[in-house]
Amino acid sequence: FIIALSLVYKKQDNTQRSKTRKALAAALILDELWKMFWLTVGHRYELEYLPFHLCSINIFIIAYHCFRPNKTLDNFLYIVCIPGALAALLFPSWTALPFANFMHLHSFTVHTLLVAYPVVLLVNGDITPTIKALPKCLGLLAAFGLFALLFNIAFDENFMFLMYAEPGNPLYIFEGLFGHHWIGFPVIIAGIIVVMYGVPAIYRQWKIRK
């Protein structure tokens, strides 16, 4: 889906690209509303389903970005949204549900769209990663994390997995090894930075020398 969309996007002019970005953002919002609707109809909507996880926050960042793109959000989607949504797809916590369950379908479709938006823009040059924007991205991430932590403490929730890590979550490995999953956050973040910024930089230098 992402490859096909990237090929279509490549052939579009600026006006068409803008419409595609807005369509993807609208699909994400509708996907989230679809989840909220069925949870409400089934009398199952609780605090834990509020859009305060990092992937849910990225839905609204994309909705803003499609109208007002900027370097900080470009890089936030690159360094946070892509690896975060990919991690959710690689380590899904919802597969215990039946395949046709609406939460199962929502979880796969919404994370696929979260990967699609920044990847399609990235491979077609509409997002240009730069290490200079990293401090602002980390500051924005820390602000979201602080809000989630305060909300978790106040309402006994686990948004952004700040209170505990469930089995299957990569953070759970750090809890087993070191006694607390928080140790995994700086390690994983550092690893993502090295991969997402370091590897392309090495490739560019190799290409220049070549």
C-alpha positions as CSV (number, residue, x, y, z in Angstrom):
1,F,0.0,0.0,0.0
2,I,2.7,2.4,1.0
3,I,4.8,1.6,-2.1
4,A,1.8,2.0,-4.4
5,L,0.9,5.3,-2.8
6,S,4.5,6.6,-3.1
7,L,4.5,5.9,-6.8
8,V,1.2,7.7,-7.3
9,Y,2.3,10.6,-5.1
10,K,5.5,10.9,-7.2
11,K,3.6,11.6,-10.4
12,Q,1.3,14.3,-8.8
13,D,1.8,18.0,-9.0
14,N,1.9,20.2,-5.9
15,T,-1.9,20.7,-5.8
16,Q,-2.6,17.0,-6.1
17,R,0.0,16.2,-3.4
18,S,-1.6,18.6,-1.0
19,K,-4.9,16.9,-1.5
20,T,-3.3,13.5,-1.0
21,R,-1.7,14.7,2.3
22,K,-5.1,16.0,3.5
23,A,-6.8,12.8,2.5
24,L,-4.3,10.7,4.5
25,A,-4.8,13.0,7.5
26,A,-8.6,12.8,7.2
27,A,-8.4,9.0,7.0
28,L,-6.4,9.0,10.2
29,I,-8.9,11.2,12.0
30,L,-11.9,9.1,10.7
31,D,-10.1,5.9,11.7
32,E,-9.8,7.3,15.3
33,L,-13.4,8.5,15.3
34,W,-14.5,5.0,14.1
35,K,-12.8,3.5,17.1
36,M,-14.3,6.0,19.5
37,F,-17.8,5.4,18.0
38,W,-17.8,1.6,18.4
39,L,-16.3,1.8,21.9
40,T,-19.0,4.3,22.9
41,V,-21.8,2.2,21.3
42,G,-20.5,-0.8,23.2
43,H,-20.3,1.2,26.5
44,R,-16.5,0.4,26.6
45,Y,-15.0,3.9,26.1
46,E,-12.8,4.5,29.1
47,L,-9.8,6.8,29.9
48,E,-7.3,4.3,28.6
49,Y,-8.7,4.9,25.0
50,L,-8.1,8.7,25.0
51,P,-5.6,9.7,22.3
52,F,-2.7,10.3,24.6
53,H,-0.4,7.5,23.4
54,L,2.4,8.7,21.1
55,C,0.9,7.2,18.0
56,S,-2.5,8.8,18.7
57,I,-0.7,12.2,19.2
58,N,0.9,11.7,15.8
59,I,-2.5,11.6,14.2
60,F,-3.1,15.2,15.3
61,I,0.4,16.3,14.4
62,I,-0.2,14.9,10.8
63,A,-3.5,16.7,10.7
64,Y,-1.7,20.0,11.5
65,H,1.3,19.2,9.3
66,C,-0.8,18.7,6.2
67,F,-1.9,22.3,6.4
68,R,1.2,24.0,8.0
69,P,4.3,21.9,7.4
70,N,7.5,23.0,9.1
71,K,11.0,21.6,9.8
72,T,10.3,20.7,13.4
73,L,7.2,18.6,12.5
74,D,8.9,17.2,9.4
75,N,11.6,15.8,11.6
76,F,9.3,14.8,14.4
77,L,7.3,12.7,12.0
78,Y,10.6,11.2,10.7
79,I,12.3,10.5,13.9
80,V,9.3,9.7,16.1
81,C,6.2,8.7,14.0
82,I,7.9,6.3,11.6
83,P,9.8,4.2,14.1
84,G,7.0,4.4,16.7
85,A,4.3,3.2,14.3
86,L,6.6,0.6,12.8
87,A,7.3,-0.7,16.3
88,A,3.6,-1.0,17.0
89,L,3.2,-3.0,13.8
90,L,6.1,-5.3,14.6
91,F,5.2,-5.8,18.2
92,P,1.3,-5.6,18.2
93,S,-0.5,-5.9,21.4
94,W,-4.0,-6.3,19.8
95,T,-3.6,-9.6,18.0
96,A,-5.3,-11.5,20.8
97,L,-8.5,-10.1,19.4
98,P,-10.4,-11.8,16.6
99,F,-9.3,-10.6,13.1
100,A,-12.7,-9.0,12.3
101,N,-12.8,-7.1,15.7
102,F,-13.0,-3.4,15.1
103,M,-10.1,-2.7,17.5
104,H,-7.9,-5.2,15.6
105,L,-8.8,-3.6,12.3
106,H,-8.4,-0.1,13.6
107,S,-5.0,-0.8,15.2
108,F,-3.5,-2.2,11.9
109,T,-5.0,0.4,9.6
110,V,-4.2,3.4,11.8
111,H,-0.6,2.4,12.3
112,T,-0.2,1.7,8.6
113,L,-1.5,5.1,7.8
114,L,0.9,6.6,10.4
115,V,3.8,5.0,8.6
116,A,2.5,5.9,5.1
117,Y,2.1,9.7,5.6
118,P,5.7,10.5,6.5
119,V,7.3,7.7,4.4
120,V,5.5,8.8,1.2
121,L,6.6,12.4,1.8
122,L,10.1,11.4,2.7
123,V,10.8,9.3,-0.4
124,N,9.4,12.0,-2.6
125,G,11.4,14.8,-1.1
126,D,8.6,16.7,0.7
127,I,10.3,15.9,4.1
128,T,14.0,16.5,4.4
129,P,15.5,15.2,7.7
130,T,18.1,17.4,9.3
131,I,19.9,16.8,12.6
132,K,19.6,20.5,13.4
133,A,15.9,20.1,14.2
134,L,16.6,17.2,16.6
135,P,16.7,19.3,19.8
136,K,13.3,20.8,19.1
137,C,11.9,17.3,18.3
138,L,13.3,15.9,21.6
139,G,11.9,18.9,23.5
140,L,8.4,18.3,21.9
141,L,8.7,14.6,22.8
142,A,9.6,15.4,26.4
143,A,6.6,17.8,26.6
144,F,4.2,15.1,25.5
145,G,5.9,12.7,27.9
146,L,5.5,15.0,30.8
147,F,1.8,15.5,30.1
148,A,1.3,11.8,29.8
149,L,3.2,11.1,33.0
150,L,1.1,13.6,35.0
151,F,-2.1,12.2,33.5
152,N,-1.0,8.7,34.3
153,I,-0.2,9.6,37.9
154,A,-3.5,11.5,38.3
155,F,-5.8,8.8,36.7
156,D,-3.8,5.6,37.1
157,E,-3.2,5.1,33.4
158,N,-0.2,4.0,31.3
159,F,0.0,6.4,28.3
160,M,3.2,6.2,26.4
161,F,4.1,3.1,28.5
162,L,5.6,5.4,31.2
163,M,4.2,3.4,34.1
164,Y,5.0,-0.1,33.0
165,A,5.8,-2.2,30.0
166,E,3.7,-5.1,28.9
167,P,5.2,-8.5,27.7
168,G,6.0,-8.2,24.0
169,N,6.9,-4.5,24.3
170,P,10.7,-4.0,23.7
171,L,10.8,-1.9,26.9
172,Y,9.8,-5.1,28.8
173,I,13.3,-6.5,28.1
174,F,14.9,-3.7,29.9
175,E,12.6,-4.2,32.9
176,G,13.7,-7.8,33.1
177,L,17.4,-7.0,32.7
178,F,17.7,-3.8,34.8
179,G,14.6,-3.8,37.0
180,H,13.0,-0.8,35.4
181,H,11.8,-0.2,31.8
182,W,12.6,3.5,31.9
183,I,16.2,2.6,31.2
184,G,15.1,1.5,27.8
185,F,13.9,4.9,26.8
186,P,17.3,6.7,26.4
187,V,18.8,3.5,24.9
188,I,16.0,3.1,22.3
189,I,15.9,6.8,21.5
190,A,19.7,6.9,21.0
191,G,19.5,3.9,18.8
192,I,16.8,5.4,16.6
193,I,18.8,8.6,16.3
194,V,21.9,6.7,15.1
195,V,19.9,4.7,12.6
196,M,17.6,7.5,11.3
197,Y,20.3,10.2,11.1
198,G,23.6,8.5,11.3
199,V,23.1,5.8,8.6
200,P,21.8,8.3,5.9
201,A,24.8,10.7,6.8
202,I,27.3,7.8,6.3
203,Y,25.6,6.9,3.0
204,R,25.8,10.5,1.8
205,Q,29.5,10.8,2.6
206,W,30.2,7.4,0.9
207,K,28.3,8.7,-2.2
208,I,30.3,11.9,-2.3
209,R,33.6,10.0,-2.1
210,K,32.4,7.6,-4.7
